[in-house]
């Protein structure tokens, strides 16, 4: 976790990582753990998806409570 935070700080400060694929695997693992996905479930999720829908803020004042 500390390593992931350190590498994120490096990236946001404008530095580059020696091996970005290791960072990507760590991020993916953290997301999988946070969503309680098994490694088998994570493999079923496609890496590429369709276009991302535009997010609007109109009428979404109460949506933050829905996330929790």
Phi, psi and omega in degrees: 000315180296319179298319179296318177295319179298313180294325176296319177297321177300313182296318181289341177272357177100001178277167176245157179263149178296318181225090182297337180292328176294317177299315180298320178296320179295318179296316179298319179295318179297319178295317179299318178294320180294329179266002181057042177267141172283164178297329177293319179294321182294329179290335181283343181281124180292142180285329179248138179229182180289188181296147179280132181288146180288136180262128178246154181260356180293127177069018182249026182297325182266003183290334181296325178292330179293332182290321182292000000 
